[in-house]
Amino acid sequence: MLETKKYCNKTIDLIPFGIDTSKFVSKRFDSLFSTDDIVIGTIKTLEKNYRIEYLIKAFHILSAKYSNISLKLLIVGKGTQREVLEKLVQKLGIKDKTIFAGFIHPDDIPKYHNMLDIFVAVSEEESFGVAVLESCACEKPVVVSNVGGFPEVVTNNETGLIVEKNNIISIVNSLEKLILNPDLRKRMGKNGRQKVISQYDWEESVKKMLTVYRSFTYE
């Protein structure tokens, strides 16, 4: 935005991505997990820049520390890193606690968001973070890295927790905080949905876009 203003003296309209909040909503679906499980996971393309190995390593640390808590890991998506990540899970001895769901149909994405208790996206680089907003709309607390659009879409300590990129200890500490505090998870989930509704609802985004387009026709 600031960079654009250097070259343009006209009003700049910023219209964010929109989320269908009637589709992405907290809802009970058939799950791969039991109600006693605390499910941590992500829905991302399995590529290196998304640093899913950090999520796996953080989960390993926490599952060893809290063996009395039924922690599960859900990784949804396909990509070139799948075999590498599966080998890491095997090496760390958490295969029995981990599900690689692979590619899922877009219509099933809300279902998988609702299987999670905590959504994690600790990318090394990121553009905006639509999947994060989808999870927030489903009332899930999120843990994200401080890159790209994540700090814009996540309000730290209100809708989720923002961690330093490439920092496993920071990820562990944030996940631990949410694992041990179900009330905090619930509060952040509620706050997240309200933020999506107020700032990122797709119907409102479309209305704003149409208003901008119409303004061009009268200039």
C-alpha positions, 0 to 999 in steps of 0.5 A, a space after each residue: 500500500 505505502 509503495 503504491 502511494 509513491 506512484 499514484 495520487 488517487 484513492 486506493 481501495 483495498 479489498 481482501 479475499 472473501 470467505 464463504 462464512 456459511 460454508 466455513 462454519 463450526 459444525 459436527 462432521 464424521 471425524 477420523 478422531 475420537 472426542 478425547 483427542 486434541 487434534 493439531 494440524 494443517 491443510 496446505 500444499 506439502 511443499 518446502 516453503 510451508 515448513 511442515 516439518 517444523 509442525 511435525 517436530 513440535 508435535 513430537 516434542 509435545 506428544 512426548 512431554 504430554 503422554 497423558 494427553 491424547 494428541 493427534 496430528 492431521 496433515 491434509 494436502 499433497 505435494 513433493 514433500 509428502 514422502 520426506 514428511 512421512 519418513 520424518 514421522 516414521 523416524 520420530 516414532 509418531 506414525 501411530 498418532 499421525 494421519 496424512 489425508 492427502 488431497 481432498 475435494 474442495 467441498 470436503 475442506 470445511 469437514 477437515 477444518 472441523 476435525 482440528 482443535 488447533 490449525 497451524 501454518 508456520 510457513 517460511 513465506 506466505 502471500 495471504 493465508 486463505 486457509 487460516 481464515 477458513 479455519 478461523 471461520 470454523 472457530 479454530 484457534 490458529 498458530 501462524 508464523 510472522 510472515 506475509 499476510 499472516 500478521 494481518 489476518 491473525 490478531 495475536 493473542 486474540 484469534 491466534 498466536 503468531 510465532 517467529 518463523 523457523 523457530 520450533 521452540 516458539 511453535 512448541 510454546 504456543 501449541 503448549 499454551 493452547 493444548 493446556 487451555 481449552 477455554 483459550 482455544 474456545 475464546 480464540 475460535 469465537 474471536 476468529 470467526 467474528 473477525 472473519 465475518 466482520 472483515 473477510 466475508 465474501 459477500 461483503 468483499 463482492 459488494 465492495 468490489 462491485 462498488 469500485 467497478 461501478 465508480 470507474 464507469 462514472 469517472 
